[in-house]
């Protein structure tokens, strides 16, 4: 793989990471709104929280790919 392809792959990962982080924040806001006493819907809350955890895992995976593993 040449440097141009590696940069493109890294840029793609960074963009995907930002999209996932933004989606994670949006889910956080939605969950907070649904947790209000007048808006409680337990099934929807559970689904959104699970989706948020999946996003967090994807964010961690991509972050780990972008961060060099330096052993001191």
Backbone atoms as SQL, in Angstrom:
CREATE TABLE atoms (id INTEGER PRIMARY KEY, chain TEXT, resi INTEGER, resn TEXT, atom TEXT, x REAL, y REAL, z REAL);
INSERT INTO atoms VALUES
  (1, 'A', 1, 'UNK', 'N', 0.858, -1.175, 0.000),
  (2, 'A', 1, 'UNK', 'CA', 0.000, 0.000, 0.000),
  (3, 'A', 1, 'UNK', 'C', 0.903, 1.236, 0.000),
  (4, 'A', 2, 'UNK', 'N', 0.627, 2.201, -0.883),
  (5, 'A', 2, 'UNK', 'CA', 1.471, 3.389, -0.911),
  (6, 'A', 2, 'UNK', 'C', 0.958, 4.455, 0.048),
  (7, 'A', 3, 'UNK', 'N', 1.734, 5.518, 0.196),
  (8, 'A', 3, 'UNK', 'CA', 1.416, 6.557, 1.182),
  (9, 'A', 3, 'UNK', 'C', 0.084, 7.228, 0.878),
  (10, 'A', 4, 'UNK', 'N', -0.215, 7.472, -0.396),
  (11, 'A', 4, 'UNK', 'CA', -1.482, 8.129, -0.754),
  (12, 'A', 4, 'UNK', 'C', -2.675, 7.297, -0.305),
  (13, 'A', 5, 'UNK', 'N', -2.619, 5.987, -0.508),
  (14, 'A', 5, 'UNK', 'CA', -3.716, 5.122, -0.071),
  (15, 'A', 5, 'UNK', 'C', -3.828, 5.094, 1.442),
  (16, 'A', 6, 'UNK', 'N', -2.696, 5.073, 2.134),
  (17, 'A', 6, 'UNK', 'CA', -2.717, 5.070, 3.594),
  (18, 'A', 6, 'UNK', 'C', -3.321, 6.357, 4.137),
  (19, 'A', 7, 'UNK', 'N', -2.977, 7.482, 3.540),
  (20, 'A', 7, 'UNK', 'CA', -3.547, 8.749, 3.981),
  (21, 'A', 7, 'UNK', 'C', -5.045, 8.767, 3.734),
  (22, 'A', 8, 'UNK', 'N', -5.461, 8.268, 2.587),
  (23, 'A', 8, 'UNK', 'CA', -6.886, 8.226, 2.297),
  (24, 'A', 8, 'UNK', 'C', -7.614, 7.334, 3.289),
  (25, 'A', 9, 'UNK', 'N', -7.026, 6.198, 3.623),
  (26, 'A', 9, 'UNK', 'CA', -7.643, 5.295, 4.588),
  (27, 'A', 9, 'UNK', 'C', -7.716, 5.958, 5.956),
  (28, 'A', 10, 'UNK', 'N', -6.628, 6.631, 6.352),
  (29, 'A', 10, 'UNK', 'CA', -6.617, 7.307, 7.648),
  (30, 'A', 10, 'UNK', 'C', -7.639, 8.445, 7.671),
  (31, 'A', 11, 'UNK', 'N', -7.718, 9.207, 6.597),
  (32, 'A', 11, 'UNK', 'CA', -8.708, 10.285, 6.520),
  (33, 'A', 11, 'UNK', 'C', -10.118, 9.718, 6.611),
  (34, 'A', 12, 'UNK', 'N', -10.336, 8.593, 5.923),
  (35, 'A', 12, 'UNK', 'CA', -11.643, 7.954, 5.959),
  (36, 'A', 12, 'UNK', 'C', -11.990, 7.530, 7.389),
  (37, 'A', 13, 'UNK', 'N', -11.027, 6.968, 8.101),
  (38, 'A', 13, 'UNK', 'CA', -11.263, 6.560, 9.484),
  (39, 'A', 13, 'UNK', 'C', -11.560, 7.759, 10.372),
  (40, 'A', 14, 'UNK', 'N', -10.840, 8.849, 10.155),
  (41, 'A', 14, 'UNK', 'CA', -11.080, 10.054, 10.959),
  (42, 'A', 14, 'UNK', 'C', -12.478, 10.620, 10.713),
  (43, 'A', 15, 'UNK', 'N', -12.902, 10.616, 9.465),
  (44, 'A', 15, 'UNK', 'CA', -14.249, 11.099, 9.137),
  (45, 'A', 15, 'UNK', 'C', -15.294, 10.195, 9.768),
  (46, 'A', 16, 'UNK', 'N', -15.098, 8.883, 9.639),
  (47, 'A', 16, 'UNK', 'CA', -16.041, 7.940, 10.230),
  (48, 'A', 16, 'UNK', 'C', -16.082, 8.096, 11.743),
  (49, 'A', 17, 'UNK', 'N', -14.922, 8.313, 12.350),
  (50, 'A', 17, 'UNK', 'CA', -14.850, 8.516, 13.794),
  (51, 'A', 17, 'UNK', 'C', -15.662, 9.739, 14.206),
  (52, 'A', 18, 'UNK', 'N', -15.531, 10.823, 13.466),
  (53, 'A', 18, 'UNK', 'CA', -16.278, 12.039, 13.792),
  (54, 'A', 18, 'UNK', 'C', -17.783, 11.825, 13.625),
  (55, 'A', 19, 'UNK', 'N', -18.188, 11.124, 12.580),
  (56, 'A', 19, 'UNK', 'CA', -19.614, 10.835, 12.372),
  (57, 'A', 19, 'UNK', 'C', -20.153, 9.988, 13.517),
  (58, 'A', 20, 'UNK', 'N', -19.407, 8.976, 13.919),
  (59, 'A', 20, 'UNK', 'CA', -19.842, 8.123, 15.025),
  (60, 'A', 20, 'UNK', 'C', -19.930, 8.902, 16.330),
  (61, 'A', 21, 'UNK', 'N', -18.960, 9.770, 16.568),
  (62, 'A', 21, 'UNK', 'CA', -19.004, 10.583, 17.791),
  (63, 'A', 21, 'UNK', 'C', -20.213, 11.514, 17.790),
  (64, 'A', 22, 'UNK', 'N', -20.499, 12.114, 16.645),
  (65, 'A', 22, 'UNK', 'CA', -21.652, 13.009, 16.549),
  (66, 'A', 22, 'UNK', 'C', -22.951, 12.232, 16.768),
  (67, 'A', 23, 'UNK', 'N', -23.043, 11.058, 16.162),
  (68, 'A', 23, 'UNK', 'CA', -24.228, 10.220, 16.344),
  (69, 'A', 23, 'UNK', 'C', -24.373, 9.809, 17.803),
  (70, 'A', 24, 'UNK', 'N', -23.264, 9.496, 18.452),
  (71, 'A', 24, 'UNK', 'CA', -23.262, 9.121, 19.867),
  (72, 'A', 24, 'UNK', 'C', -23.796, 10.269, 20.721),
  (73, 'A', 25, 'UNK', 'N', -23.337, 11.498, 20.434),
  (74, 'A', 25, 'UNK', 'CA', -23.828, 12.672, 21.175),
  (75, 'A', 25, 'UNK', 'C', -25.320, 12.890, 20.933),
  (76, 'A', 26, 'UNK', 'N', -25.750, 12.714, 19.683),
  (77, 'A', 26, 'UNK', 'CA', -27.176, 12.877, 19.370),
  (78, 'A', 26, 'UNK', 'C', -28.021, 11.861, 20.130),
  (79, 'A', 27, 'UNK', 'N', -27.543, 10.622, 20.185),
  (80, 'A', 27, 'UNK', 'CA', -28.258, 9.595, 20.942),
  (81, 'A', 27, 'UNK', 'C', -28.304, 9.951, 22.418),
  (82, 'A', 28, 'UNK', 'N', -27.225, 10.487, 22.926),
  (83, 'A', 28, 'UNK', 'CA', -27.181, 10.907, 24.324),
  (84, 'A', 28, 'UNK', 'C', -28.261, 11.957, 24.597),
  (85, 'A', 29, 'UNK', 'N', -28.392, 12.925, 23.699),
  (86, 'A', 29, 'UNK', 'CA', -29.423, 13.960, 23.852),
  (87, 'A', 29, 'UNK', 'C', -30.827, 13.365, 23.774),
  (88, 'A', 30, 'UNK', 'N', -31.031, 12.447, 22.836),
  (89, 'A', 30, 'UNK', 'CA', -32.338, 11.808, 22.680),
  (90, 'A', 30, 'UNK', 'C', -32.695, 11.003, 23.920),
  (91, 'A', 31, 'UNK', 'N', -31.726, 10.260, 24.441),
  (92, 'A', 31, 'UNK', 'CA', -31.954, 9.461, 25.648),
  (93, 'A', 31, 'UNK', 'C', -32.297, 10.366, 26.821),
  (94, 'A', 32, 'UNK', 'N', -31.575, 11.464, 26.958),
  (95, 'A', 32, 'UNK', 'CA', -31.849, 12.398, 28.053),
  (96, 'A', 32, 'UNK', 'C', -33.270, 12.946, 27.956),
  (97, 'A', 33, 'UNK', 'N', -33.714, 13.260, 26.746),
  (98, 'A', 33, 'UNK', 'CA', -35.071, 13.778, 26.569),
  (99, 'A', 33, 'UNK', 'C', -36.114, 12.712, 26.891),
  (100, 'A', 34, 'UNK', 'N', -35.849, 11.471, 26.501),
  (101, 'A', 34, 'UNK', 'CA', -36.805, 10.390, 26.751),
  (102, 'A', 34, 'UNK', 'C', -36.848, 9.984, 28.220),
  (103, 'A', 35, 'UNK', 'N', -35.815, 10.320, 28.968),
  (104, 'A', 35, 'UNK', 'CA', -35.796, 9.966, 30.382),
  (105, 'A', 35, 'UNK', 'C', -36.601, 10.931, 31.238),
  (106, 'A', 36, 'UNK', 'N', -37.091, 11.998, 30.637),
  (107, 'A', 36, 'UNK', 'CA', -37.965, 12.911, 31.374),
  (108, 'A', 36, 'UNK', 'C', -39.220, 12.155, 31.790),
  (109, 'A', 37, 'UNK', 'N', -39.753, 12.441, 32.972),
  (110, 'A', 37, 'UNK', 'CA', -40.913, 11.691, 33.478),
  (111, 'A', 37, 'UNK', 'C', -42.095, 11.643, 32.507),
  (112, 'A', 38, 'UNK', 'N', -42.317, 12.700, 31.767),
  (113, 'A', 38, 'UNK', 'CA', -43.468, 12.730, 30.865),
  (114, 'A', 38, 'UNK', 'C', -43.223, 11.959, 29.570),
  (115, 'A', 39, 'UNK', 'N', -41.984, 11.571, 29.305),
  (116, 'A', 39, 'UNK', 'CA', -41.650, 10.944, 28.024),
  (117, 'A', 39, 'UNK', 'C', -41.117, 9.520, 28.177),
  (118, 'A', 40, 'UNK', 'N', -41.345, 8.877, 29.286),
  (119, 'A', 40, 'UNK', 'CA', -40.745, 7.555, 29.526),
  (120, 'A', 40, 'UNK', 'C', -41.306, 6.493, 28.578),
  (121, 'A', 41, 'UNK', 'N', -40.406, 5.884, 27.857),
  (122, 'A', 41, 'UNK', 'CA', -40.712, 4.751, 26.991),
  (123, 'A', 41, 'UNK', 'C', -39.536, 3.783, 27.152),
  (124, 'A', 42, 'UNK', 'N', -39.692, 2.829, 28.054),
  (125, 'A', 42, 'UNK', 'CA', -38.584, 1.967, 28.451),
  (126, 'A', 42, 'UNK', 'C', -37.991, 1.171, 27.292),
  (127, 'A', 43, 'UNK', 'N', -38.829, 0.662, 26.406),
  (128, 'A', 43, 'UNK', 'CA', -38.325, -0.130, 25.288),
  (129, 'A', 43, 'UNK', 'C', -37.451, 0.727, 24.374),
  (130, 'A', 44, 'UNK', 'N', -37.925, 1.910, 24.055),
  (131, 'A', 44, 'UNK', 'CA', -37.147, 2.813, 23.207),
  (132, 'A', 44, 'UNK', 'C', -35.851, 3.210, 23.897),
  (133, 'A', 45, 'UNK', 'N', -35.927, 3.492, 25.195),
  (134, 'A', 45, 'UNK', 'CA', -34.717, 3.847, 25.941),
  (135, 'A', 45, 'UNK', 'C', -33.687, 2.724, 25.904),
  (136, 'A', 46, 'UNK', 'N', -34.137, 1.497, 26.116),
  (137, 'A', 46, 'UNK', 'CA', -33.212, 0.358, 26.084),
  (138, 'A', 46, 'UNK', 'C', -32.561, 0.217, 24.718),
  (139, 'A', 47, 'UNK', 'N', -33.361, 0.349, 23.664),
  (140, 'A', 47, 'UNK', 'CA', -32.818, 0.226, 22.305),
  (141, 'A', 47, 'UNK', 'C', -31.794, 1.318, 22.021),
  (142, 'A', 48, 'UNK', 'N', -32.112, 2.547, 22.410),
  (143, 'A', 48, 'UNK', 'CA', -31.196, 3.659, 22.168),
  (144, 'A', 48, 'UNK', 'C', -29.912, 3.505, 22.973),
  (145, 'A', 49, 'UNK', 'N', -30.026, 3.055, 24.205),
  (146, 'A', 49, 'UNK', 'CA', -28.834, 2.864, 25.031),
  (147, 'A', 49, 'UNK', 'C', -27.950, 1.756, 24.467),
  (148, 'A', 50, 'UNK', 'N', -28.571, 0.704, 23.954),
  (149, 'A', 50, 'UNK', 'CA', -27.797, -0.372, 23.342),
  (150, 'A', 50, 'UNK', 'C', -27.101, 0.135, 22.082),
  (151, 'A', 51, 'UNK', 'N', -27.826, 0.907, 21.275),
  (152, 'A', 51, 'UNK', 'CA', -27.245, 1.483, 20.066),
  (153, 'A', 51, 'UNK', 'C', -26.074, 2.402, 20.424),
  (154, 'A', 52, 'UNK', 'N', -26.227, 3.152, 21.502),
  (155, 'A', 52, 'UNK', 'CA', -25.170, 4.050, 21.961),
  (156, 'A', 52, 'UNK', 'C', -23.925, 3.259, 22.367),
  (157, 'A', 53, 'UNK', 'N', -24.111, 2.124, 23.046),
  (158, 'A', 53, 'UNK', 'CA', -22.971, 1.287, 23.431),
  (159, 'A', 53, 'UNK', 'C', -22.263, 0.700, 22.214),
  (160, 'A', 54, 'UNK', 'N', -23.039, 0.297, 21.219),
  (161, 'A', 54, 'UNK', 'CA', -22.445, -0.234, 19.987),
  (162, 'A', 54, 'UNK', 'C', -21.613, 0.852, 19.304),
  (163, 'A', 55, 'UNK', 'N', -22.158, 2.062, 19.249),
  (164, 'A', 55, 'UNK', 'CA', -21.412, 3.177, 18.663),
  (165, 'A', 55, 'UNK', 'C', -20.124, 3.434, 19.435),
  (166, 'A', 56, 'UNK', 'N', -20.207, 3.369, 20.754),
  (167, 'A', 56, 'UNK', 'CA', -19.019, 3.600, 21.580),
  (168, 'A', 56, 'UNK', 'C', -17.946, 2.556, 21.270),
  (169, 'A', 57, 'UNK', 'N', -18.349, 1.310, 21.070),
  (170, 'A', 57, 'UNK', 'CA', -17.397, 0.258, 20.708),
  (171, 'A', 57, 'UNK', 'C', -16.748, 0.545, 19.356),
  (172, 'A', 58, 'UNK', 'N', -17.554, 0.969, 18.378),
  (173, 'A', 58, 'UNK', 'CA', -17.019, 1.303, 17.052),
  (174, 'A', 58, 'UNK', 'C', -16.056, 2.488, 17.145),
  (175, 'A', 59, 'UNK', 'N', -16.415, 3.480, 17.954),
  (176, 'A', 59, 'UNK', 'CA', -15.544, 4.639, 18.150),
  (177, 'A', 59, 'UNK', 'C', -14.204, 4.188, 18.727),
  (178, 'A', 60, 'UNK', 'N', -14.238, 3.320, 19.712),
  (179, 'A', 60, 'UNK', 'CA', -13.002, 2.819, 20.330),
  (180, 'A', 60, 'UNK', 'C', -12.154, 2.042, 19.332),
  (181, 'A', 61, 'UNK', 'N', -12.791, 1.215, 18.517),
  (182, 'A', 61, 'UNK', 'CA', -12.062, 0.434, 17.516),
  (183, 'A', 61, 'UNK', 'C', -11.342, 1.348, 16.532),
  (184, 'A', 62, 'UNK', 'N', -12.057, 2.347, 16.027),
  (185, 'A', 62, 'UNK', 'CA', -11.456, 3.254, 15.049),
  (186, 'A', 62, 'UNK', 'C', -10.366, 4.092, 15.708),
  (187, 'A', 63, 'UNK', 'N', -10.624, 4.572, 16.915),
  (188, 'A', 63, 'UNK', 'CA', -9.618, 5.361, 17.630),
  (189, 'A', 63, 'UNK', 'C', -8.344, 4.541, 17.820),
  (190, 'A', 64, 'UNK', 'N', -8.491, 3.277, 18.167),
  (191, 'A', 64, 'UNK', 'CA', -7.325, 2.408, 18.356),
  (192, 'A', 64, 'UNK', 'C', -6.578, 2.181, 17.047),
  (193, 'A', 65, 'UNK', 'N', -7.295, 2.137, 15.933),
  (194, 'A', 65, 'UNK', 'CA', -6.639, 1.988, 14.631),
  (195, 'A', 65, 'UNK', 'C', -5.844, 3.242, 14.277),
  (196, 'A', 66, 'UNK', 'N', -6.357, 4.394, 14.681),
  (197, 'A', 66, 'UNK', 'CA', -5.699, 5.657, 14.351),
  (198, 'A', 66, 'UNK', 'C', -4.561, 5.999, 15.306),
  (199, 'A', 67, 'UNK', 'N', -4.584, 5.433, 16.501),
  (200, 'A', 67, 'UNK', 'CA', -3.576, 5.739, 17.512),
  (201, 'A', 67, 'UNK', 'C', -2.477, 4.687, 17.458),
  (202, 'A', 68, 'UNK', 'N', -1.236, 5.123, 17.256),
  (203, 'A', 68, 'UNK', 'CA', -0.146, 4.140, 17.204),
  (204, 'A', 68, 'UNK', 'C', 0.034, 3.448, 18.552),
  (205, 'A', 69, 'UNK', 'N', 0.343, 2.174, 18.495),
  (206, 'A', 69, 'UNK', 'CA', 0.554, 1.377, 19.697),
  (207, 'A', 69, 'UNK', 'C', 2.030, 1.463, 20.074),
  (208, 'A', 70, 'UNK', 'N', 2.342, 2.381, 20.979),
  (209, 'A', 70, 'UNK', 'CA', 3.735, 2.602, 21.387),
  (210, 'A', 70, 'UNK', 'C', 3.951, 1.946, 22.748),
  (211, 'A', 71, 'UNK', 'N', 4.837, 0.986, 22.771),
  (212, 'A', 71, 'UNK', 'CA', 5.161, 0.305, 24.023),
  (213, 'A', 71, 'UNK', 'C', 6.441, 0.927, 24.558),
  (214, 'A', 72, 'UNK', 'N', 6.336, 1.516, 25.743),
  (215, 'A', 72, 'UNK', 'CA', 7.502, 2.211, 26.318),
  (216, 'A', 72, 'UNK', 'C', 8.446, 1.235, 26.971);
